[in-house]
Amino acid sequence: MDIEFHYHMTYLIAAKAGYAPNDAAVIAYACQFTDDNIHSYVIDEDNPATRYENYYSQTYDITKPKAELFRVYCVFHFLPGDPMSKSTDRVDGLMHWLNTTPASANAVGMLTQALDSGDLYRLGIACHTYADTFAHQNFIGFNSVFNSLKNLFSSITPNIGHAEAVHKPDRAGKVWEDTRLLSPQVVNKARFLDAARSLFLHLAGRKSPQAVAGEIEAAADELVNDLDEAIGGPDPNNDQADSRIARYQALATKQPYGTTLLPDYDPKAWFTQAVDVDIRGLPDWMSWFPDILPDTLSWISPGTSQQSHWYRFQEAVKDHQKDTLALLKQNTLKRLSLPGW
């Protein structure tokens, strides 16, 4: 999924579930930033008292060691689910223990851990991973022929995640063919609405545990109807993304979605609010160029850095990784041996 779901729809889901607009905005930003948090930094490297190193939660570098790819892809974007689920039926009959399936027991357990923590940043990360179990179903976050669609990209694209499908699984208006499946037509809108309903039921159920029977389900129906209308019809080339986002923004200004306009998403906002960067040579984010003078990073406010959005998000990344790996080791990884892991 891209910013449409992870930022805009997630905000609407959280706000309708009962989170205050400011809290829903934190959840939504953390959800989308999980895809944009692609760099490791060392802050105040020469000061032991304030030195800090973060983890990244997304990588586009497929040359990383297998264990590192597993830590990122399977933990944040392709959470292993139920390999025997009906939705996994394939033409070739293959199955894989790491297969991503929607709303699996692992996904529910991971989301429950985040809800139990009470940490909005961790909840946003968990919302990202949970929603991706719908969009990324039937792919695994590991290099395997299991992912291959046997198309024009097969000879030039590593079989990691949905690389051969490019952006097809992530776009709300896309209808495409997953030729590995017995039922190959994929309507992303249906998957996205299923994800929205399922995620809302978990969030609203936690926010309103004393709700009258059927009340939360009725609210889920209203949410899905609103998002259905906002997404609109099929959009093969993603030409209508801006129009859809405008409709999500319009919903955010109405009840029961918080009546507050959601700010435009800036992937650098949390980082630049917390960290001062002294660029020496080329900026470090231009990592594909050789740079013998790395940037110097320091906290803007060392005394309050741990209250910053960026720091709290990075700590949530570490907690999500630790607890999700423990969950997978208990439920899934004991069933197989992974080379390089």
Order of alpha helices (4+ residues) and beta strands (2+ residues): alpha-alpha-beta-beta-alpha-alpha-alpha-beta-beta-alpha-alpha-alpha-alpha-beta-beta-alpha
